[in-house]
Amino acid sequence: MAGWVLSLLALLGSWSLSDLVAEACTCVPIHPQDAFCNSDIVIRAKVVGKKLMKDGPFGTMRYTVKQMKMYRGFEKMPHVQYIYTEASESLCGVKLEVNKYQYMITGRVYDGKVYTGLCNLNEKWDQLTLAQRKGLNHRYNQGCGCKIKPCYYLPCFVTSKNECLWTDMLSNFGLSGSQSKYFACIQQKEGYCSWYRAWAPPDKTIINATDP
């Protein structure tokens, strides 16, 4: 019995903390509109510096950013200078390149600091579609009262009038589908929500909520 216990302790001791948390970060797909509406802060910014902060077993990466524009979060933090994330990708830390790209960054505010991670939506600005950029400026905010319901396999249905059925996962996975790239879920009269092309007026491009 003692030998078995010693062998188990030796095995556990051979595992590093990084082994125990490897691949621990799992995120569900999120539509850009939901990423916008569920975030405290949404900005367009360029990363101009980074510093590893020595806190916790892996530390926290602090990115210094030059904010170009704020789309959401004026009341919480009108100007963002630093973005914090876990230093380890296995703990959902996001890696941003310094002095190379402008990013759309989404995050939450805790104790006066903006935190982001792999499960937030952080994209290079030049990879966003025109519809997604227009959505950030205007359309997504109009749809924050709606619920985007993911559909992973058929059949799937909306169950309330404020839902839009998100079917990108049936043929693509998450952000690569047309609903993610070009559509926003907007609330109309009597509380009904429907998909619309993000850059066009709602009354010109209405489409069926279950057939985008």
HELIX and SHEET records of a PDB file:
HELIX    1   1 ALA A    2  SER A   14  1                                  13    
HELIX    2   2 LEU A   17  VAL A   21  1                                   5    
HELIX    3   3 PRO A   32  CYS A   37  1                                   6    
HELIX    4   4 GLU A   89  LEU A   91  5                                   3    
HELIX    5   5 TRP A  125  GLN A  127  5                                   3    
HELIX    6   6 LEU A  130  LYS A  134  1                                   5    
HELIX    7   7 GLY A  135  ARG A  139  3                                   5    
HELIX    8   8 TYR A  140  GLN A  142  1                                   3    
HELIX    9   9 ASP A  168  SER A  171  1                                   4    
HELIX   10  10 GLY A  174  SER A  176  5                                   3    
HELIX   11  11 SER A  178  TYR A  182  1                                   5    
HELIX   12  12 LYS A  189  GLY A  191  5                                   3    
HELIX   13  13 PRO A  202  LYS A  204  5                                   3    
SHEET    1   A 6 ASN A 122  LYS A 124  0                                        
SHEET    2   A 6 GLN A 102  TYR A 110 -1                                        
SHEET    3   A 6 ILE A  41  MET A  53 -1                                        
SHEET    4   A 6 THR A  60  ARG A  72 -1                                        
SHEET    5   A 6 TYR A  82  GLU A  86 -1                                        
SHEET    6   A 6 LYS A 113  TYR A 115  1                                        
SHEET    1   B 2 LYS A 147  PRO A 150  0                                        
SHEET    2   B 2 GLU A 163  TRP A 166  1                                        
SHEET    1   C 2 PHE A 183  GLN A 187  0                                        
SHEET    2   C 2 CYS A 193  ARG A 197 -1                                        
END                                                                             
